[in-house]
Amino acid sequence: MKTELTAQLLEWEQKAQKRQLRRAEASGATVILNGKPMLNLASNNYLGLADDRRLIEAGCEAMRHIGPERARRGSSSAIIRSMSGRKPR
């Protein structure tokens, strides 16, 4: 079984079909991939609005208004690392 999996991985690598996480340098709404700036559509900040003070304050006010228990529901986000790349910490 292990030999078969190794052979399959090798075949995918040779055909450039093996998925690998790419290193991505994130900067706001853009990401640098292979030295080129690109719009990061896998980000929750692809419009570049996450740093807008007006939106931050409006979001904080909305959270204060609805309360901490309701604020926790439905306010999370996630991305798929294989699509957006691996960001250095």
VEXLOLO-461654 format. One record per residue: residue in three letters; x, y, z of N, C-alpha, C, CB in turn. Coordinates in pm, whole numbers, padded with zeros to 5 digits, always signed. Glycine has a CB too. Layout:
// VEXLOLO-461654
alaXYZXYZXYZXYZ...
// end
This chain:
// VEXLOLO-461654
met+00083-00120+00000+00000+00000+00000+00087+00126+00000-00094+00000+00122lys+00190+00127+00087+00278+00243+00095+00350+00266-00038+00380+00226+00208thr+00392+00159-00102+00461+00169-00231+00369+00229-00337+00511+00030-00276glu+00242+00188-00335+00144+00240-00431+00122+00390-00409+00011+00164-00419leu+00111+00431-00283+00091+00573-00253+00212+00656-00292+00062+00592-00104thr+00330+00603-00265+00453+00672-00303+00460+00688-00455+00577+00596-00251ala+00426+00583-00528+00427+00588-00674+00325+00690-00725+00396+00448-00733gln+00208+00695-00663+00105+00790-00705+00151+00933-00680-00028+00764-00631leu+00211+00958-00564+00262+01092-00534+00371+01132-00633+00317+01098-00391leu+00460+01042-00665+00566+01069-00762+00507+01103-00899+00662+00948-00773glu+00406+01028-00940+00341+01055-01068+00278+01194-01069+00233+00948-01097trp+00210+01229-00963+00148+01362-00953+00253+01473-00957+00065+01374-00825glu+00365+01451-00889+00473+01549-00891+00527+01567-01033+00586+01509-00797gln+00547+01458-01103+00601+01465-01239+00505+01535-01335+00631+01325-01290lys+00376+01522-01311+00275+01587-01395+00239+01726-01342+00150+01501-01403ala+00307+01770-01238+00278+01899-01173+00132+01904-01125+00306+02017-01270gln+00083+01792-01074-00055+01783-01025-00063+01769-00874-00125+01667-01091lys+00051+01759-00809+00051+01743-00663+00025+01878-00598+00186+01682-00612arg-00074+01882-00512-00106+02007-00441-00004+02032-00332-00250+02002-00382gln+00042+02153-00324+00135+02192-00219+00095+02329-00169+00281+02191-00270leu+00115+02351-00040+00090+02484+00014+00198+02578-00037+00086+02482+00170arg+00154+02692-00084+00248+02793-00132+00272+02895-00023+00197+02862-00261arg+00392+02947-00017+00423+03051+00081+00367+03183+00026+00578+03061+00108ala+00290+03250+00108+00226+03374+00067+00261+03484+00166+00072+03357+00056glu+00304+03596+00114+00330+03713+00197+00207+03803+00188+00461+03790+00151ala+00132+03812+00296+00008+03889+00295+00034+04034+00333-00096+03827+00390ser-00037+04123+00268-00029+04266+00298-00163+04328+00266+00087+04336+00217gly-00251+04334+00366-00383+04391+00343-00465+04305+00249-00372+04532+00288ala-00518+04366+00145-00604+04295+00051-00525+04220-00055-00699+04393-00016thr-00393+04235-00054-00312+04167-00154-00225+04061-00090-00225+04268-00229val-00176+03972-00175-00086+03867-00132+00023+03858-00239-00161+03727-00112ile+00145+03832-00196+00255+03819-00290+00278+03670-00315+00386+03888-00236leu+00259+03626-00439+00282+03487-00478+00381+03487-00594+00149+03416-00518asn+00489+03413-00576+00594+03407-00678+00643+03546-00716+00543+03335-00802gly+00651+03634-00617+00703+03768-00639+00605+03865-00702+00821+03759-00724lys+00481+03823-00726+00382+03909-00791+00271+03945-00693+00324+03841-00916pro+00232+04073-00683+00118+04108-00599-00012+04065-00667+00116+04261-00570met-00098+04003-00589-00227+03957-00641-00336+03990-00540-00225+03805-00672leu-00456+04012-00590-00571+04033-00504-00604+03902-00435-00693+04086-00584asn-00615+03905-00303-00637+03783-00226-00786+03761-00205-00563+03791-00089leu-00851+03698-00302-00995+03675-00294-01032+03570-00191-01049+03635-00429ala-00935+03494-00139-00962+03396-00034-00957+03462+00103-00862+03280-00042ser-00928+03588+00107-00920+03661+00233-01055+03722+00267-00812+03771+00225asn-01076+03747+00393-01197+03820+00434-01175+03970+00424-01237+03781+00577asn-01061+04010+00370-01030+04152+00355-00991+04184+00211-00917+04192+00449tyr-01050+04115+00113-01010+04138-00025-01048+04277-00075-01071+04034-00114leu-01141+04343-00006-01175+04481-00043-01087+04583+00030-01323+04509-00012gly-01006+04534+00124-00917+04623+00198-00988+04710+00301-00844+04710+00103leu-01101+04666+00350-01180+04747+00444-01153+04717+00591-01326+04728+00417ala-01073+04614+00620-01052+04573+00759-00982+04678+00844-00971+04446+00761asp-00910+04769+00782-00840+04872+00857-00913+05006+00859-00702+04892+00799asp-01033+05010+00804-01111+05134+00801-01167+05162+00940-01227+05125+00695arg-01120+05268+01003-01160+05303+01141-01311+05316+01155-01093+05434+01184arg-01378+05368+01053-01525+05385+01062-01594+05250+01071-01579+05462+00940leu-01546+05153+00993-01607+05020+00996-01574+04946+01125-01560+04937+00877ile-01453+04965+01175-01415+04902+01303-01504+04953+01415-01267+04929+01336glu-01522+05085+01421-01607+05143+01526-01752+05100+01509-01597+05296+01524ala-01802+05095+01386-01940+05051+01362-01957+04905+01405-01979+05067+01213gly-01858+04822+01377-01864+04681+01418-01863+04667+01569-01748+04603+01359cys-01778+04745+01635-01773+04741+01783-01906+04787+01843-01657+04829+01836glu-01961+04891+01786-02090+04942+01835-02200+04838+01816-02127+05072+01763ala-02199+04770+01703-02300+04666+01677-02284+04552+01778-02287+04611+01532met-02161+04514+01808-02137+04407+01907-02185+04449+02045-01988+04371+01911arg-02157+04574+02081-02205+04623+02211-02357+04623+02216-02151+04765+02240his-02419+04655+02104-02564+04663+02098-02631+04526+02110-02607+04730+01968ile-02579+04424+02042-02645+04294+02045-02601+04207+02162-02619+04222+01917gly-02492+04242+02229-02446+04165+02344-02347+04057+02307-02563+04103+02413pro-02264+04015+02404-02156+03921+02377-02204+03782+02335-02070+03909+02497glu-02315+03734+02388-02361+03598+02354-02403+03591+02207-02477+03556+02444arg-02482+03684+02161-02525+03684+02021-02410+03720+01928-02641+03782+02001ala-02316+03799+01977-02202+03840+01894-02114+03722+01857-02119+03947+01966arg-02109+03621+01943-02024+03504+01916-02080+03416+01806-02007+03423+02042arg-02210+03417+01786-02272+03331+01685-02261+03394+01546-02420+03305+01720gly-02212+03319+01452-02209+03365+01314-02107+03474+01283-02341+03414+01277ser-02009+03493+01371-01913+03600+01344-01773+03547+01314-01907+03694+01461ser-01761+03418+01289-01629+03362+01260-01607+03355+01110-01613+03221+01324ser-01483+03327+01075-01452+03315+00933-01346+03207+00916-01403+03450+00874ala-01333+03158+00796-01233+03056+00767-01192+03066+00621-01287+02914+00799ile-01070+03021+00593-01024+03016+00456-00966+02878+00430-00919+03127+00427ile-00948+02844+00307-00888+02717+00271-00741+02742+00241-00961+02651+00150arg-00654+02686+00324-00511+02713+00310-00457+02671+00175-00435+02643+00418ser-00508+02563+00117-00455+02518-00012-00487+02617-00123-00512+02380-00046met-00587+02701-00105-00620+02802-00205-00546+02932-00181-00769+02827-00206ser-00533+02971-00056-00477+03102-00026-00329+03099+00008-00550+03162+00087gly-00272+02983+00028-00130+02974+00061-00107+02976+00210-00054+03088-00004arg+00016+02955+00248+00055+02952+00389+00122+03084+00421+00149+02831+00422lys+00071+03152+00521+00127+03281+00558+00227+03262+00672+00016+03379+00599pro+00343+03325+00663+00442+03311+00771+00393+03376+00899+00576+03372+00730arg+00434+03322+01010+00394+03380+01139+00502+03466+01194+00358+03272+01239
// end
